[in-house]
Amino acid sequence: MKKLQIMLVNFVLLALPALVWAAGPGDKDVPDMATRTVRVEGLGAINYFFASWYNSNKFVFAILVTIVMGVVGAAIAVVTDVILKAIGMEVSKIEHHE
């Protein structure tokens, strides 16, 4: 019974933001993100690259951003590992105590 109560509370907590943020039937001010474009005039090289991918193909842009996020996350992990090893912490081995 307690598990059922916990599941119901979690369901309500997960569903509540979707119900609050939903637009009403008469609300037409919500922009369509599938047709939205970004101005590319005056952008630098990297910003222009991402903005042009966003404007031309949003699916490829999403894949590209996902890959870049993974690479940045891996780089942060490597830098953190090097820093922690430099101060004497061993981070490659996790010991479980049961």
HUMO-V59623 format. One record per pair of residues at least 24 apart in sequence whose C-alpha atoms are under 10 Angstrom apart, sorted by the first residue. I is the first residue (numbers start at 1). GAP is how many residues later the second one is. D is the distance in whole Angstrom. If there is no record, write none. Layout:
i = <I;I>
gap = <GAP;GAP>
d = <D;D>
//
This chain:
i = <33;34>
gap = <25;24>
d = <10;8>
//
